[in-house]
Amino acid sequence: MSANRSVNFTGIEFENPFLLSSAPPTESESNILRAFEAGWGGVVTKTIGLHPVANVVGAKAKFLRTSPDDAHVSMKKRSGAALHSSWNWELISDKVLDWWLPRIGRIKQAFPDRALIASIMAGSGSDKELRNWQRLARECQDAGADGLELNFSCPHMDRRDMGSNIGKDEGLCSVVTEAVKEVAKVPVWCKLTPTTAEIEIEAGACFRGGADAIASSNTFPSLPPIDLDSLEFEINVDGLVSTGGLGGPAILPLSLAKMAQMTRAFPDRSFSGIGGISNFGQALSYILLGCGTVQVCTAAMLDQAVGPNVIRRLLTGLDAFLERHAADGWTRVEDFRGIRRDRVVAQSEIRRPDASEYHSGFETAEGYAGADG
Ligand SMILES: Cc1cc2nc3c(=O)[nH]c(=O)nc-3n(C[C@H](O)[C@H](O)[C@H](O)COP(=O)(O)O)c2cc1C
């Protein structure tokens, strides 16, 4: 049997499981068209809202690099330093809904077989805000979007009823999802913030509201480093900074842990993995935990804005992996999805050394006194 890259995720057919996440790579029509030409299986648009957006002065996103000799992490470019993470305080799309709608239609006309998911966001503090969610959902799906991703995850919103503040409140997660599901004719994914202790609680609330899938992670709240000479934050406006979002390689292990919490709690549900993916090995970790698709932002931003080399690496990596495992009978992602999900267990379930070798953690050789000492 020949290898098959395609996946059906929440009822949507994807040519391959690799998507661009909602972020600068999907902020314009030209970027999305270039992304599809490069081979991405789908895109999630930059988040579309109804509220006016004014970003901070200056750069909205920067990159942190680390040097191998002293592990110094800084935004300053240094030769030999490797990418550590992205850092951003960019808000949702500053383009209005009416700007997006004809573009969604044109993109779908140009690439009818590629999936376009519209990321949307409104408030949650009143019935009027719930109706805003419904308006965004209706208009994006009528324009041709194949699915909707509800942004319950943006970490830079001051409003208590928006972004990650929704994702931190299981009641709001459920109510907003239900409101969107009332009008949605296409699948609805919820993108959750990774900043709660037990993300499976918010995931469960979204599923109760009718969500078809959960996507995670958005960026993790973080501060930029302070410059040793000027004693100023490496990114600031008039000396001031707020927490921004950390993405890229640094968040891969953190995001995998959040994903495992959810896939273990809901093994039969659909999940889209995001965080620190730039090659197939990292995507594979999410798939082995149970994700049916994965999404990429930071690596694509650094590769001609839409990641043509990143998607090439992901596709060749998937093909090579399937070829290597042909003898196992694996011909598509579904054949190995989730096969390491059950390996993540409580600490108490991990084997300890035999009693004869284990001294309750007190090793006399390390200088601890013996039990009778
Ligand atoms: C500059 C920037 C802007 C972003 N804007 C959005 C957004 O509008 N909506 C959203 O859901 N996520 C947004 N994200 C989060 C990304 O979609 C993604 O979840 C995050 O960067 C982690 O993936 P990565 O490690 O591949 O970067 C943004 C990320 C960055 C770096």
The ligand as an SDF file (V2000), in Angstrom:
LIG
                    3D

 31 33  0  0  0  0  0  0  0  0999 V2000
    3.6310   37.4010   16.5400 C   0  0  0  0  0  0  0  0  0  0  0  0
    2.6170   36.3730   16.9310 C   0  0  0  0  0  0  0  0  0  0  0  0
    1.2480   36.6440   16.7720 C   0  0  0  0  0  0  0  0  0  0  0  0
    0.2870   35.6820   17.1310 C   0  0  0  0  0  0  0  0  0  0  0  0
   -1.0330   35.9700   16.9410 N   0  0  0  0  0  0  0  0  0  0  0  0
   -1.9880   35.0250   17.2650 C   0  0  0  0  0  0  0  0  0  0  0  0
   -3.3680   35.2630   16.9990 C   0  0  0  0  0  0  0  0  0  0  0  0
   -3.7820   36.3060   16.4690 O   0  0  0  0  0  0  0  0  0  0  0  0
   -4.2420   34.2840   17.3400 N   0  0  0  0  0  0  0  0  0  0  0  0
   -3.8610   33.1010   17.9120 C   0  0  0  0  0  0  0  0  0  0  0  0
   -4.6960   32.2390   18.1920 O   0  0  0  0  0  0  0  0  0  0  0  0
   -2.5360   32.8550   18.1480 N   0  0  0  0  0  0  0  0  0  0  0  0
   -1.6110   33.7930   17.8370 C   0  0  0  0  0  0  0  0  0  0  0  0
   -0.2660   33.5100   18.0370 N   0  0  0  0  0  0  0  0  0  0  0  0
    0.1310   32.2210   18.6430 C   0  0  0  0  0  0  0  0  0  0  0  0
    0.5510   31.1900   17.5830 C   0  0  0  0  0  0  0  0  0  0  0  0
   -0.5200   30.8750   16.7230 O   0  0  0  0  0  0  0  0  0  0  0  0
    1.0500   29.8820   18.2500 C   0  0  0  0  0  0  0  0  0  0  0  0
    0.0000   29.3560   19.0350 O   0  0  0  0  0  0  0  0  0  0  0  0
    2.2740   30.1020   19.1430 C   0  0  0  0  0  0  0  0  0  0  0  0
    3.1810   30.9940   18.5570 O   0  0  0  0  0  0  0  0  0  0  0  0
    2.9930   28.7740   19.4580 C   0  0  0  0  0  0  0  0  0  0  0  0
    3.4570   28.1500   18.2740 O   0  0  0  0  0  0  0  0  0  0  0  0
    5.0230   28.2040   17.8130 P   0  0  0  0  0  0  0  0  0  0  0  0
    5.8170   27.6420   18.9200 O   0  0  0  0  0  0  0  0  0  0  0  0
    5.0810   27.4140   16.5410 O   0  0  0  0  0  0  0  0  0  0  0  0
    5.3210   29.6640   17.6020 O   0  0  0  0  0  0  0  0  0  0  0  0
    0.7070   34.4520   17.6740 C   0  0  0  0  0  0  0  0  0  0  0  0
    2.0860   34.1780   17.8120 C   0  0  0  0  0  0  0  0  0  0  0  0
    3.0220   35.1110   17.4530 C   0  0  0  0  0  0  0  0  0  0  0  0
    4.4960   34.7800   17.6130 C   0  0  0  0  0  0  0  0  0  0  0  0
  1  2  1  0
  2  3  1  0
  2 30  2  0
  3  4  2  0
  4  5  1  0
  4 28  1  0
  5  6  2  0
  6  7  1  0
  6 13  1  0
  7  8  2  0
  7  9  1  0
  9 10  1  0
 10 11  2  0
 10 12  1  0
 12 13  2  0
 13 14  1  0
 14 15  1  0
 14 28  1  0
 15 16  1  0
 16 17  1  0
 16 18  1  0
 18 19  1  0
 18 20  1  0
 20 21  1  0
 20 22  1  0
 22 23  1  0
 23 24  1  0
 24 25  2  0
 24 26  1  0
 24 27  1  0
 28 29  2  0
 29 30  1  0
 30 31  1  0
M  END
$$$$
